[in-house]
Amino acid sequence: RKEVEQDPGPFNVPEGATVAFNCTYSNSASQSFFWYRQDCRKEPKLLMSVYSSGNEDGRFTAQLNRASQYISLLIRDSKLSDSATYLCVVIDYKLSFGAGTTVTVRA
Amino acid sequence: EPEVTQTPSHQVTQMGQEVILRCVPISNHLYFYWYRQILGQKVEFLVSFYNNEISEKSEIFDDQFSVERPDGSNFTLKIRSTKLEDSAMYFCASSEAQERSPYEQYFGPGTRLTVT
């Protein structure tokens, strides 16, 4: 089983829609979790940390489910500028990136 | 807003040559990292560096690779004898002290390395 797995998508959604996707991780001892976004051929940019209690940042909501070993990201009222690849990052004794979930928001 | 910078943006080299990729982390950050991303693939961790020594490294980071912080601002990745499969985008990242914001890493724009 891969350390970090993501549905690659693509998720094609209209502007204003809600889109959500998950990331599963294999190591139950993983300590920290993050979502990054990556635009084509650019560097990953930190989107948000994921806390045990779940957290929200504007239109973005992240959840952590330790029992089932997954984290999720929900984007509400999606904008064209949300089109990107979203990378799940899991920290245990090293940093592991998922392969990313591609989201395309269409007008 | 402070940012991580990397030079050059694109490096072309011949197989077997040595390359040095340079990074200037955010000035008050203490942890430094190198990652690579082969075209179309996921970001892969190479190495982390703290207090002038390697703190973690992946299986990719073999004897061909080395890192150095030659002065108070630069952080370099050296590949001694490049192979075709080293062609990738190399990202540098940095983060603050672990106690405050563990592993919230900020990435530089990357150096695209092409080995011919």
Backbone of each chain as ProteinMPNN parsed JSONL, in Angstrom:
{"seq_chain_A": "RKEVEQDPGPFNVPEGATVAFNCTYSNSASQSFFWYRQDCRKEPKLLMSVYSSGNEDGRFTAQLNRASQYISLLIRDSKLSDSATYLCVVIDYKLSFGAGTTVTVRA", "coords_chain_A": {"N_chain_A": [[0.845, -1.192, 0.0], [0.536, 2.215, -0.835], [2.226, 4.986, 0.727], [0.926, 7.46, 0.876], [-2.077, 8.139, -0.561], [-3.986, 9.425, -3.206], [-6.965, 10.274, -4.952], [-6.562, 10.746, -8.288], [-8.209, 12.283, -9.884], [-9.308, 13.822, -12.933], [-11.296, 16.305, -11.224], [-13.906, 17.834, -12.526], [-15.61, 20.737, -12.287], [-18.371, 23.065, -12.183], [-18.183, 26.646, -11.87], [-18.836, 27.898, -8.628], [-19.699, 25.542, -7.583], [-19.48, 22.872, -5.123], [-16.714, 20.984, -4.179], [-15.143, 17.996, -3.159], [-12.579, 15.955, -1.795], [-10.536, 13.139, -0.904], [-7.679, 11.928, 0.995], [-5.706, 9.203, 1.684], [-3.693, 7.648, 4.197], [-0.987, 5.523, 5.16], [0.478, 5.087, 7.496], [-0.225, 4.845, 10.777], [0.956, 6.257, 12.779], [1.506, 8.746, 11.882], [2.018, 12.248, 12.119], [1.52, 14.933, 11.413], [-0.368, 16.904, 9.105], [-1.005, 18.246, 5.912], [-2.422, 20.355, 3.393], [-1.398, 21.205, 0.199], [-1.304, 23.321, -2.693], [-0.673, 22.996, -6.152], [0.175, 24.625, -8.997], [0.375, 24.277, -12.551], [3.557, 23.132, -13.331], [4.677, 24.722, -11.387], [5.859, 25.722, -8.077], [4.916, 23.849, -5.11], [2.432, 25.242, -3.005], [1.653, 26.174, 0.274], [-1.493, 25.435, 1.435], [-3.231, 24.845, 3.607], [-2.911, 23.793, 7.041], [-3.861, 20.724, 8.628], [-5.914, 20.076, 11.222], [-6.668, 18.111, 14.151], [-9.252, 18.56, 15.044], [-10.496, 19.446, 12.858], [-10.594, 22.073, 10.459], [-11.163, 25.344, 9.123], [-10.729, 27.556, 6.416], [-11.733, 30.242, 5.102], [-13.23, 29.496, 2.114], [-12.412, 26.923, 2.212], [-12.297, 23.757, 3.726], [-10.83, 21.535, 5.939], [-10.518, 18.205, 7.038], [-9.683, 15.689, 9.436], [-9.491, 12.279, 9.855], [-8.557, 10.126, 12.021], [-9.076, 7.505, 12.792], [-9.886, 6.186, 10.49], [-7.825, 6.867, 8.925], [-7.601, 9.031, 7.045], [-7.514, 12.174, 5.333], [-9.38, 15.052, 4.417], [-10.412, 17.428, 1.934], [-12.45, 20.138, 1.336], [-13.913, 22.261, -0.944], [-15.755, 25.095, -1.15], [-18.152, 26.974, -3.094], [-16.685, 27.206, -5.564], [-14.06, 28.739, -7.43], [-12.764, 29.945, -10.587], [-10.055, 30.287, -10.251], [-9.398, 28.35, -8.465], [-8.637, 26.147, -9.811], [-6.307, 23.671, -9.988], [-3.694, 21.434, -8.89], [-4.097, 19.518, -6.046], [-2.213, 18.76, -3.305], [-1.659, 16.295, -0.956], [-0.036, 16.122, 2.114], [1.797, 14.239, 4.336], [3.186, 13.743, 7.487], [5.46, 11.669, 9.081], [8.082, 10.102, 10.229], [9.291, 11.106, 8.133], [8.704, 13.191, 5.274], [5.93, 12.878, 3.259], [4.5, 13.084, 0.132], [1.387, 13.057, -1.536], [0.31, 12.033, -4.826], [-1.342, 13.874, -5.88], [-4.463, 15.587, -6.495], [-6.301, 16.563, -9.179], [-8.083, 19.445, -9.865], [-10.449, 21.016, -11.837], [-12.013, 23.94, -12.528], [-14.747, 25.128, -14.233], [-16.082, 27.734, -16.276]], "CA_chain_A": [[0.0, 0.0, 0.0], [1.317, 3.44, -0.901], [2.203, 5.742, 1.975], [-0.104, 8.492, 0.759], [-2.822, 7.901, -1.803], [-5.015, 10.387, -3.569], [-7.676, 10.106, -6.208], [-5.932, 11.742, -9.165], [-9.192, 13.088, -10.589], [-9.644, 15.191, -12.551], [-12.629, 16.714, -10.827], [-14.319, 18.972, -13.35], [-16.803, 21.278, -11.652], [-18.708, 24.436, -12.608], [-18.017, 27.705, -10.873], [-19.875, 27.951, -7.603], [-19.989, 24.207, -7.046], [-18.663, 22.355, -4.03], [-15.957, 19.784, -4.553], [-14.45, 17.428, -2.001], [-11.796, 14.761, -2.106], [-9.82, 12.588, 0.247], [-6.323, 11.418, 0.902], [-5.505, 8.182, 2.717], [-2.29, 7.444, 4.556], [-0.813, 4.154, 5.641], [1.14, 5.01, 8.79], [-1.101, 5.361, 11.829], [1.736, 7.126, 13.668], [1.72, 10.045, 11.229], [1.814, 13.28, 13.13], [1.053, 16.225, 10.891], [-1.002, 16.773, 7.795], [-1.156, 19.531, 5.24], [-2.809, 20.439, 1.99], [-0.71, 22.169, -0.647], [-1.77, 23.346, -4.067], [0.403, 23.155, -7.123], [-0.223, 24.99, -10.352], [1.173, 23.549, -13.541], [4.987, 23.414, -13.414], [5.1, 25.68, -10.374], [6.158, 25.108, -6.801], [3.788, 23.651, -4.2], [2.187, 26.341, -2.066], [0.887, 25.739, 1.424], [-2.893, 25.87, 1.456], [-3.637, 24.837, 5.008], [-2.621, 22.664, 7.91], [-5.062, 19.971, 8.977], [-5.897, 19.825, 12.658], [-7.499, 16.977, 14.579], [-10.645, 18.972, 15.218], [-10.985, 20.003, 11.594], [-10.403, 23.516, 10.402], [-11.736, 26.024, 7.969], [-10.063, 28.785, 6.024], [-12.559, 30.797, 4.026], [-14.057, 28.501, 1.412], [-11.745, 25.63, 2.308], [-12.45, 23.034, 4.988], [-10.038, 20.314, 6.014], [-10.895, 17.287, 8.118], [-8.79, 14.564, 9.686], [-10.114, 11.106, 10.464], [-7.427, 9.253, 12.394], [-9.52, 6.114, 12.868], [-9.899, 5.635, 9.129], [-6.569, 7.287, 8.316], [-7.691, 9.858, 5.859], [-7.823, 13.589, 5.465], [-10.226, 15.501, 3.314], [-10.452, 18.852, 1.624], [-13.698, 20.551, 0.703], [-13.87, 23.623, -1.483], [-17.11, 25.609, -1.406], [-18.271, 28.118, -3.998], [-15.4, 27.144, -6.276], [-13.703, 29.805, -8.37], [-11.867, 29.514, -11.676], [-8.69, 30.293, -9.729], [-9.153, 27.149, -7.654], [-8.13, 25.089, -10.698], [-4.931, 23.351, -9.581], [-3.531, 20.093, -8.321], [-4.041, 19.623, -4.591], [-1.296, 17.75, -2.797], [-1.787, 15.895, 0.44], [1.29, 15.909, 2.695], [1.694, 13.527, 5.612], [4.478, 13.725, 8.174], [5.76, 10.817, 10.233], [9.505, 10.382, 10.433], [9.704, 11.817, 6.936], [7.613, 13.894, 4.625], [5.424, 12.128, 2.11], [3.515, 13.771, -0.692], [0.551, 12.32, -2.455], [0.53, 12.372, -6.227], [-2.156, 15.045, -6.176], [-5.799, 15.516, -7.076], [-6.473, 17.697, -10.081], [-9.406, 20.074, -9.887], [-10.643, 22.007, -12.901], [-13.273, 24.673, -12.372], [-15.101, 25.696, -15.531], [-17.013, 28.874, -16.229]], "C_chain_A": [[0.887, 1.251, 0.0], [1.182, 4.212, 0.403], [1.095, 6.772, 1.99], [-0.792, 8.289, -0.589], [-3.898, 8.954, -1.997], [-5.689, 9.966, -4.853], [-7.124, 11.167, -7.168], [-6.92, 12.679, -9.843], [-9.048, 12.855, -12.086], [-11.099, 15.351, -12.111], [-12.953, 17.959, -11.634], [-15.63, 19.509, -12.797], [-17.1, 22.664, -12.193], [-18.408, 25.419, -11.488], [-19.173, 27.687, -9.888], [-20.194, 26.61, -6.973], [-19.101, 23.921, -5.832], [-17.966, 21.09, -4.504], [-15.197, 19.304, -3.324], [-13.705, 16.179, -2.423], [-10.96, 14.39, -0.888], [-8.402, 12.203, -0.084], [-6.173, 10.39, 2.009], [-4.016, 8.007, 2.973], [-2.153, 6.12, 5.28], [-0.256, 4.067, 7.065], [0.278, 5.67, 9.875], [-0.372, 6.288, 12.79], [2.013, 8.498, 13.055], [1.242, 11.171, 12.134], [1.152, 14.548, 12.589], [0.582, 16.052, 9.463], [-1.218, 18.162, 7.202], [-1.78, 19.32, 3.876], [-1.987, 21.54, 1.324], [-1.438, 22.202, -1.979], [-0.571, 23.582, -4.977], [-0.208, 23.489, -8.472], [0.79, 24.394, -11.322], [2.621, 24.049, -13.58], [5.466, 24.489, -12.436], [5.382, 24.95, -9.059], [4.885, 24.857, -5.996], [3.659, 24.852, -3.258], [1.269, 25.853, -0.957], [-0.517, 26.321, 1.365], [-3.374, 25.945, 2.902], [-3.106, 23.621, 5.737], [-3.942, 21.963, 8.21], [-4.966, 19.602, 10.442], [-6.899, 18.738, 13.013], [-8.975, 17.331, 14.648], [-11.268, 19.459, 13.915], [-10.807, 21.498, 11.598], [-10.852, 24.062, 9.06], [-10.916, 27.279, 7.691], [-10.821, 29.339, 4.827], [-13.43, 29.716, 3.406], [-13.515, 27.078, 1.539], [-11.939, 25.036, 3.696], [-11.651, 21.744, 4.919], [-10.486, 19.495, 7.217], [-9.861, 16.179, 8.217], [-9.587, 13.459, 10.365], [-9.021, 10.101, 10.772], [-7.847, 7.783, 12.404], [-9.465, 5.448, 11.503], [-8.681, 6.068, 8.324], [-6.776, 7.999, 6.986], [-7.881, 11.314, 6.251], [-8.633, 14.006, 4.253], [-10.077, 17.009, 3.135], [-11.75, 19.127, 0.888], [-13.554, 22.003, 0.276], [-15.306, 24.035, -1.791], [-17.041, 26.759, -2.395], [-17.008, 28.244, -4.862], [-15.274, 28.251, -7.319], [-12.809, 29.231, -9.474], [-10.434, 29.39, -11.171], [-8.377, 29.114, -8.811], [-8.632, 25.993, -8.499], [-6.646, 24.87, -10.413], [-4.877, 21.875, -9.234], [-3.327, 20.256, -6.827], [-3.263, 18.437, -4.039], [-1.522, 17.535, -1.311], [-0.373, 15.608, 0.959], [1.122, 15.337, 4.09], [3.086, 13.427, 6.215], [4.495, 12.61, 9.198], [7.242, 11.03, 10.541], [10.09, 11.036, 9.195], [8.473, 12.425, 6.288], [7.206, 13.126, 3.381], [4.338, 12.921, 1.411], [2.657, 12.756, -1.421], [0.821, 12.79, -3.873], [-0.341, 13.533, -6.68], [-3.509, 14.715, -6.76], [-6.0, 16.763, -7.915], [-7.92, 18.17, -10.076], [-9.428, 21.107, -11.005], [-12.012, 22.634, -12.723], [-13.574, 25.372, -13.688], [-16.139, 26.802, -15.361], [-18.426, 28.438, -16.609]], "O_chain_A": [[1.864, 1.33, 0.744], [0.17, 4.115, 1.097], [0.404, 6.94, 2.995], [-0.138, 8.274, -1.632], [-4.618, 9.317, -1.067], [-5.065, 9.374, -5.734], [-7.212, 12.362, -6.883], [-6.536, 13.745, -10.325], [-8.684, 11.746, -12.477], [-11.994, 14.635, -12.562], [-12.343, 19.011, -11.444], [-16.649, 18.819, -12.832], [-16.186, 23.37, -12.619], [-18.386, 25.059, -10.311], [-20.329, 27.489, -10.261], [-20.876, 26.542, -5.951], [-18.126, 24.622, -5.561], [-18.571, 20.237, -5.152], [-14.674, 20.105, -2.549], [-14.15, 15.439, -3.301], [-10.716, 15.196, 0.01], [-7.982, 12.155, -1.24], [-6.485, 10.681, 3.164], [-3.19, 8.194, 2.08], [-3.087, 5.653, 5.931], [-0.494, 3.082, 7.763], [0.083, 6.885, 9.882], [-1.01, 7.029, 13.538], [2.694, 9.321, 13.668], [0.22, 11.069, 12.812], [0.314, 15.152, 13.259], [1.055, 15.191, 8.721], [-1.565, 19.113, 7.901], [-1.678, 18.245, 3.285], [-1.897, 22.659, 1.828], [-2.107, 21.24, -2.356], [0.392, 24.261, -4.624], [-1.007, 22.726, -9.015], [1.912, 24.055, -10.947], [2.879, 25.228, -13.827], [6.523, 25.09, -12.629], [5.178, 23.742, -8.94], [3.89, 25.56, -6.169], [4.655, 25.397, -2.783], [0.251, 25.208, -1.207], [-0.704, 27.533, 1.259], [-3.86, 26.981, 3.355], [-2.88, 22.565, 5.146], [-5.013, 22.552, 8.06], [-4.044, 18.898, 10.855], [-7.85, 18.481, 12.275], [-9.84, 16.507, 14.35], [-12.439, 19.839, 13.885], [-10.866, 22.125, 12.656], [-10.911, 23.37, 8.044], [-10.471, 27.967, 8.61], [-10.576, 28.949, 3.685], [-14.257, 29.102, 4.079], [-14.114, 26.137, 1.019], [-11.769, 25.716, 4.708], [-11.775, 20.966, 3.974], [-10.793, 20.04, 8.277], [-9.248, 15.784, 7.226], [-10.282, 13.706, 11.35], [-8.609, 9.325, 9.911], [-7.05, 6.911, 12.058], [-9.05, 4.296, 11.376], [-8.527, 5.676, 7.167], [-6.212, 7.626, 5.958], [-8.343, 11.634, 7.346], [-8.568, 13.377, 3.197], [-9.68, 17.741, 4.041], [-12.1, 18.43, -0.064], [-13.126, 22.856, 1.053], [-15.985, 23.399, -2.597], [-16.017, 27.43, -2.522], [-16.354, 29.287, -4.869], [-16.238, 28.634, -7.982], [-12.188, 28.181, -9.313], [-9.688, 28.51, -11.6], [-7.226, 28.907, -8.427], [-8.227, 24.966, -7.955], [-5.833, 25.78, -10.578], [-5.883, 21.167, -9.281], [-2.483, 21.039, -6.39], [-3.604, 17.278, -4.273], [-1.568, 18.48, -0.525], [0.398, 14.916, 0.294], [0.395, 15.885, 4.918], [4.046, 13.068, 5.533], [3.652, 12.583, 10.094], [7.602, 12.078, 11.077], [11.242, 11.47, 9.198], [7.344, 12.19, 6.718], [8.044, 12.77, 2.553], [3.377, 13.37, 2.035], [3.147, 11.719, -1.868], [1.473, 13.81, -4.093], [-0.107, 14.111, -7.742], [-3.684, 13.698, -7.433], [-5.883, 17.884, -7.42], [-8.85, 17.385, -10.259], [-8.544, 21.958, -11.105], [-13.036, 21.952, -12.762], [-12.745, 26.125, -14.199], [-16.949, 26.794, -14.435], [-19.342, 29.259, -16.625]]}, "seq_chain_B": "EPEVTQTPSHQVTQMGQEVILRCVPISNHLYFYWYRQILGQKVEFLVSFYNNEISEKSEIFDDQFSVERPDGSNFTLKIRSTKLEDSAMYFCASSEAQERSPYEQYFGPGTRLTVT", "coords_chain_B": {"N_chain_B": [[6.428, 40.118, 1.219], [8.374, 37.594, 2.642], [10.333, 35.222, 0.769], [11.362, 32.054, -0.575], [14.162, 31.715, -2.62], [15.567, 30.498, -5.705], [18.334, 29.494, -7.691], [20.01, 28.282, -10.659], [17.097, 29.058, -12.721], [16.756, 27.256, -14.697], [18.741, 24.567, -15.604], [20.97, 23.088, -17.772], [22.764, 20.194, -18.384], [25.475, 17.945, -19.14], [25.471, 14.397, -19.076], [27.153, 12.87, -16.381], [28.419, 15.129, -15.547], [29.026, 17.51, -12.893], [26.664, 19.247, -10.906], [25.538, 22.176, -9.236], [22.952, 23.247, -7.33], [21.305, 26.118, -6.233], [19.98, 27.781, -3.354], [18.215, 30.221, -1.525], [17.022, 30.316, 1.536], [14.128, 31.424, 3.489], [14.801, 34.091, 5.685], [14.616, 33.872, 8.567], [14.199, 31.242, 8.981], [14.907, 27.884, 10.04], [15.023, 25.281, 9.267], [15.754, 23.326, 6.463], [15.15, 22.086, 3.175], [15.321, 19.753, 0.459], [13.624, 18.803, -2.472], [12.51, 16.735, -5.176], [10.865, 16.692, -8.361], [9.971, 14.692, -10.79], [8.958, 15.071, -14.151], [5.507, 14.997, -14.435], [5.191, 13.36, -12.294], [5.002, 12.634, -8.711], [5.867, 14.892, -6.006], [8.952, 14.367, -4.464], [10.616, 13.696, -1.474], [13.925, 14.586, -0.673], [15.99, 15.41, 1.198], [16.485, 16.694, 4.505], [17.638, 19.418, 6.522], [19.259, 20.662, 9.319], [20.617, 22.787, 11.729], [23.167, 22.754, 10.636], [23.544, 20.155, 9.767], [22.572, 17.064, 8.178], [19.309, 16.02, 8.79], [17.301, 14.24, 8.044], [17.084, 11.865, 5.404], [16.168, 10.609, 2.172], [15.841, 7.473, 0.374], [16.523, 8.091, -2.146], [18.471, 9.969, -1.986], [21.448, 9.425, -2.477], [24.984, 8.582, -2.479], [25.752, 10.244, -4.513], [24.68, 12.671, -4.08], [24.889, 15.726, -2.241], [24.607, 18.114, 0.393], [24.916, 21.512, 1.444], [25.523, 24.26, 3.609], [26.958, 26.888, 2.891], [27.324, 29.471, 3.794], [25.747, 32.119, 5.709], [23.373, 32.385, 4.355], [22.938, 30.887, 1.969], [21.885, 27.708, 0.638], [22.818, 24.702, -0.608], [22.494, 22.171, -3.155], [24.298, 19.526, -4.323], [24.983, 17.567, -7.115], [26.969, 14.976, -7.926], [27.791, 13.411, -10.187], [25.977, 13.558, -12.763], [23.058, 11.809, -13.899], [20.924, 10.62, -16.547], [18.418, 10.141, -15.464], [18.29, 11.926, -13.409], [17.131, 14.174, -14.29], [14.796, 16.581, -13.614], [12.484, 18.66, -11.763], [13.809, 20.563, -9.217], [13.084, 21.386, -5.993], [13.6, 23.695, -3.418], [12.973, 24.123, 0.047], [11.885, 25.775, 3.054], [11.463, 26.02, 6.624], [10.104, 27.328, 9.704], [11.257, 27.243, 13.153], [10.674, 24.145, 14.697], [9.017, 23.915, 16.904], [7.192, 25.945, 16.728], [5.796, 26.001, 14.268], [5.376, 23.318, 13.031], [6.815, 21.834, 10.276], [5.478, 23.409, 8.366], [6.081, 24.232, 5.39], [7.761, 26.313, 3.097], [8.06, 26.784, -0.272], [10.565, 27.219, -2.788], [10.743, 28.534, -6.208], [11.821, 26.575, -7.793], [14.333, 24.686, -9.609], [14.779, 23.731, -12.834], [16.248, 20.894, -13.892], [17.957, 19.581, -16.552], [19.314, 16.786, -17.897], [21.478, 15.773, -20.371]], "CA_chain_B": [[6.406, 38.829, 1.924], [9.631, 36.87, 2.387], [10.155, 34.032, -0.046], [12.534, 31.24, -0.895], [14.599, 31.909, -4.001], [16.435, 29.446, -6.217], [19.028, 29.76, -8.942], [19.31, 28.974, -11.744], [15.738, 28.549, -12.932], [16.888, 26.098, -15.593], [20.136, 24.142, -15.766], [21.164, 21.98, -18.704], [24.104, 19.656, -18.184], [25.719, 16.653, -19.776], [25.593, 13.236, -18.201], [28.474, 12.731, -15.784], [28.901, 16.409, -15.02], [28.571, 17.925, -11.567], [25.857, 20.467, -10.868], [25.204, 22.725, -7.919], [21.712, 24.025, -7.328], [21.408, 27.047, -5.112], [18.73, 28.198, -2.711], [18.292, 31.13, -0.382], [15.789, 30.13, 2.318], [13.599, 32.586, 4.207], [15.931, 34.42, 6.562], [14.518, 33.431, 9.966], [13.899, 29.806, 9.004], [16.023, 27.088, 10.532], [14.991, 23.952, 8.661], [15.868, 23.45, 5.017], [14.79, 20.832, 2.524], [15.328, 19.614, -0.996], [12.702, 17.85, -3.062], [12.52, 16.741, -6.628], [9.627, 16.256, -9.011], [10.119, 14.283, -12.183], [7.806, 15.542, -14.917], [4.317, 14.154, -14.407], [5.181, 12.497, -11.115], [4.762, 13.345, -7.456], [6.995, 15.516, -5.324], [9.657, 13.375, -3.656], [11.538, 14.233, -0.486], [15.322, 14.168, -0.786], [16.811, 15.596, 2.383], [16.234, 17.835, 5.373], [18.903, 19.928, 7.052], [19.027, 21.525, 10.472], [21.786, 22.983, 12.587], [24.358, 22.416, 9.851], [23.718, 18.751, 9.438], [21.412, 16.381, 7.628], [18.472, 15.417, 9.831], [16.643, 13.088, 7.426], [17.278, 11.761, 3.963], [15.428, 9.51, 1.572], [16.67, 6.493, -0.33], [16.974, 8.716, -3.396], [19.63, 10.8, -1.653], [22.575, 8.505, -2.318], [26.304, 9.22, -2.378], [25.933, 11.232, -5.569], [24.101, 13.921, -3.629], [25.357, 16.316, -0.99], [24.058, 19.437, 0.677], [25.828, 22.351, 2.2], [25.126, 25.632, 3.884], [28.316, 27.447, 2.886], [27.369, 30.731, 4.513], [24.531, 32.309, 6.482], [22.143, 32.557, 3.586], [22.74, 29.92, 0.892], [21.745, 26.27, 0.904], [23.07, 24.143, -1.935], [22.406, 20.746, -3.454], [25.272, 19.144, -5.343], [24.907, 16.22, -7.702], [28.368, 14.828, -8.344], [27.919, 12.868, -11.538], [24.563, 13.493, -13.13], [22.54, 10.756, -14.763], [19.736, 11.052, -17.283], [17.25, 10.065, -14.582], [18.275, 13.064, -12.469], [16.349, 15.26, -14.894], [13.61, 16.811, -12.791], [12.427, 19.959, -11.1], [14.296, 20.475, -7.855], [12.536, 22.435, -5.144], [14.117, 23.948, -2.081], [11.934, 24.615, 0.952], [12.368, 26.066, 4.404], [10.405, 26.18, 7.63], [10.537, 27.917, 10.969], [11.56, 26.297, 14.226], [9.678, 23.082, 14.729], [8.072, 24.069, 18.001], [6.169, 26.949, 16.434], [4.947, 25.659, 13.12], [6.091, 22.14, 12.504], [6.757, 21.373, 8.908], [4.827, 24.279, 7.393], [7.231, 24.523, 4.557], [7.564, 27.259, 2.011], [8.864, 26.292, -1.378], [11.078, 28.093, -3.832], [10.148, 28.32, -7.529], [12.386, 25.39, -8.416], [15.318, 24.668, -10.696], [14.548, 22.612, -13.759], [17.51, 20.299, -14.318], [17.872, 18.712, -17.728], [20.572, 16.08, -18.143], [21.451, 15.268, -21.748]], "C_chain_B": [[7.698, 38.073, 1.619], [9.364, 35.596, 1.588], [11.483, 33.307, -0.219], [12.895, 31.498, -2.356], [15.56, 30.785, -4.408], [17.078, 29.901, -7.517], [19.841, 28.539, -9.355], [17.881, 28.451, -11.864], [15.766, 27.312, -13.823], [18.37, 25.805, -15.792], [20.162, 22.952, -16.729], [22.59, 21.5, -18.541], [24.243, 18.339, -18.903], [25.877, 15.574, -18.719], [27.032, 13.128, -17.688], [29.033, 14.007, -15.205], [28.347, 16.655, -13.619], [27.721, 19.179, -11.689], [25.65, 20.879, -9.416], [23.965, 23.596, -8.069], [21.69, 24.869, -6.057], [20.048, 27.531, -4.638], [19.07, 29.229, -1.642], [16.986, 30.988, 0.382], [15.314, 31.451, 2.93], [14.493, 32.832, 5.423], [15.789, 33.925, 7.998], [14.166, 31.947, 10.086], [15.154, 29.01, 9.358], [16.109, 25.7, 9.908], [14.964, 24.13, 7.145], [15.715, 22.077, 4.383], [15.063, 20.92, 1.033], [14.356, 18.512, -1.389], [12.969, 17.809, -4.557], [11.162, 16.275, -7.136], [9.949, 15.965, -10.466], [8.827, 14.63, -12.912], [6.66, 14.539, -14.878], [4.215, 13.252, -13.192], [5.033, 13.323, -9.84], [6.047, 13.98, -6.929], [7.631, 14.471, -4.392], [10.653, 14.065, -2.725], [12.942, 13.693, -0.739], [16.016, 14.22, 0.569], [16.296, 16.77, 3.194], [17.513, 18.162, 6.134], [18.59, 20.888, 8.186], [20.31, 21.615, 11.268], [23.059, 22.459, 11.919], [24.606, 20.933, 9.661], [22.421, 18.164, 8.894], [20.618, 15.758, 8.772], [17.7, 14.203, 9.306], [17.048, 13.054, 5.966], [16.534, 10.545, 3.445], [16.402, 8.568, 0.873], [17.166, 7.045, -1.659], [18.295, 9.432, -3.164], [20.82, 9.893, -1.385], [23.886, 9.287, -2.32], [26.587, 10.237, -3.48], [25.472, 12.622, -5.141], [24.799, 14.417, -2.369], [24.704, 17.682, -0.831], [25.036, 20.198, 1.555], [25.173, 23.688, 2.47], [26.433, 26.411, 4.019], [28.452, 28.768, 3.633], [26.024, 30.914, 5.213], [23.255, 32.387, 5.679], [21.901, 31.462, 2.554], [22.625, 28.494, 1.396], [21.849, 25.594, -0.459], [22.866, 22.635, -1.972], [23.387, 20.461, -4.574], [24.977, 17.727, -5.796], [26.241, 15.989, -8.384], [28.517, 14.383, -9.787], [26.513, 12.604, -12.047], [24.251, 12.345, -14.08], [21.296, 11.289, -15.471], [18.513, 11.115, -16.369], [17.237, 11.123, -13.478], [17.507, 14.249, -13.039], [15.027, 15.398, -14.153], [13.589, 18.285, -12.403], [12.878, 19.751, -9.669], [13.791, 21.682, -7.069], [13.293, 22.483, -3.831], [12.951, 24.441, -1.231], [12.567, 24.933, 2.296], [11.184, 26.197, 5.349], [11.004, 26.763, 8.907], [10.896, 26.824, 11.962], [10.385, 25.36, 14.439], [8.625, 23.312, 15.794], [6.934, 25.007, 17.624], [5.232, 26.52, 15.317], [5.562, 24.452, 12.432], [5.779, 21.875, 11.055], [5.896, 22.213, 7.982], [5.936, 24.829, 6.518], [6.841, 25.453, 3.417], [8.572, 26.935, 0.928], [9.383, 27.422, -2.256], [10.476, 27.724, -5.18], [10.729, 27.137, -8.29], [13.471, 25.671, -9.428], [15.006, 23.466, -11.562], [15.897, 22.127, -14.247], [17.261, 19.36, -15.478], [19.244, 18.113, -17.957], [20.501, 15.443, -19.526], [22.552, 14.221, -21.987]], "O_chain_B": [[8.07, 37.93, 0.455], [8.309, 34.975, 1.716], [12.562, 33.871, -0.035], [12.022, 31.499, -3.224], [16.261, 30.207, -3.577], [16.465, 30.592, -8.33], [20.325, 27.816, -8.484], [17.505, 27.502, -11.177], [14.91, 26.434, -13.715], [19.153, 26.7, -16.111], [19.473, 21.952, -16.527], [23.525, 22.301, -18.557], [23.251, 17.692, -19.238], [26.359, 15.824, -17.614], [27.993, 13.271, -18.444], [30.01, 13.98, -14.456], [27.334, 16.079, -13.223], [28.025, 20.069, -12.483], [25.595, 20.05, -8.507], [23.946, 24.555, -8.841], [22.01, 24.398, -4.966], [19.104, 27.669, -5.416], [20.081, 29.119, -0.949], [15.951, 31.482, -0.066], [16.018, 32.459, 2.886], [14.893, 31.889, 6.106], [16.803, 33.578, 8.602], [13.87, 31.462, 11.178], [16.279, 29.389, 9.034], [17.135, 25.027, 10.006], [14.242, 24.976, 6.618], [16.089, 21.055, 4.959], [15.042, 21.994, 0.432], [14.27, 17.46, -0.756], [13.57, 18.72, -5.126], [10.421, 15.571, -6.451], [10.17, 16.875, -11.266], [7.736, 14.499, -12.357], [6.827, 13.376, -15.244], [3.272, 12.47, -13.066], [4.951, 14.551, -9.885], [7.152, 13.644, -7.353], [6.939, 13.787, -3.638], [11.433, 14.914, -3.154], [13.127, 12.502, -0.987], [16.561, 13.221, 1.039], [15.741, 17.723, 2.647], [18.357, 17.296, 6.36], [17.776, 21.801, 8.046], [21.007, 20.617, 11.453], [23.899, 21.816, 12.547], [25.736, 20.505, 9.423], [21.331, 18.691, 9.118], [21.175, 15.057, 9.617], [17.472, 13.245, 10.046], [17.323, 14.091, 5.364], [16.299, 9.58, 4.174], [17.604, 8.824, 0.792], [18.123, 6.525, -2.232], [19.14, 9.49, -4.058], [21.165, 9.621, -0.235], [23.888, 10.51, -2.178], [27.546, 11.003, -3.392], [25.83, 13.624, -5.761], [25.243, 13.625, -1.538], [24.303, 18.314, -1.808], [25.847, 19.629, 2.286], [24.377, 24.184, 1.673], [26.955, 26.574, 5.122], [29.546, 29.145, 4.054], [25.241, 29.968, 5.303], [22.166, 32.448, 6.249], [20.745, 31.134, 2.286], [23.184, 28.125, 2.429], [21.059, 25.878, -1.359], [23.039, 21.931, -0.977], [23.324, 21.072, -5.64], [24.754, 16.821, -4.992], [26.608, 16.714, -9.308], [29.317, 14.956, -10.527], [25.933, 11.55, -11.787], [25.056, 11.969, -14.933], [20.698, 12.278, -15.048], [17.683, 12.017, -16.481], [16.284, 11.204, -12.703], [17.263, 15.226, -12.332], [14.242, 14.453, -14.075], [14.524, 19.04, -12.67], [12.382, 18.857, -8.983], [14.038, 22.833, -7.429], [13.586, 21.456, -3.218], [12.046, 25.103, -1.738], [13.64, 24.431, 2.633], [10.056, 26.452, 4.928], [12.209, 26.702, 9.152], [10.845, 25.635, 11.647], [9.228, 25.773, 14.361], [7.464, 22.946, 15.61], [5.827, 24.878, 18.147], [4.015, 26.666, 15.423], [6.189, 24.57, 11.379], [4.622, 21.712, 10.665], [5.599, 21.758, 6.878], [6.631, 25.777, 6.883], [5.745, 25.377, 2.863], [9.773, 26.828, 1.178], [8.721, 28.444, -2.439], [9.777, 26.718, -5.292], [10.188, 26.739, -9.322], [13.528, 26.745, -10.027], [14.973, 22.33, -11.088], [16.613, 22.855, -14.935], [16.441, 18.447, -15.384], [20.218, 18.831, -18.182], [19.586, 14.674, -19.821], [22.672, 13.693, -23.092]]}, "name": "protein", "num_of_chains": 2, "seq": "RKEVEQDPGPFNVPEGATVAFNCTYSNSASQSFFWYRQDCRKEPKLLMSVYSSGNEDGRFTAQLNRASQYISLLIRDSKLSDSATYLCVVIDYKLSFGAGTTVTVRAEPEVTQTPSHQVTQMGQEVILRCVPISNHLYFYWYRQILGQKVEFLVSFYNNEISEKSEIFDDQFSVERPDGSNFTLKIRSTKLEDSAMYFCASSEAQERSPYEQYFGPGTRLTVT"}
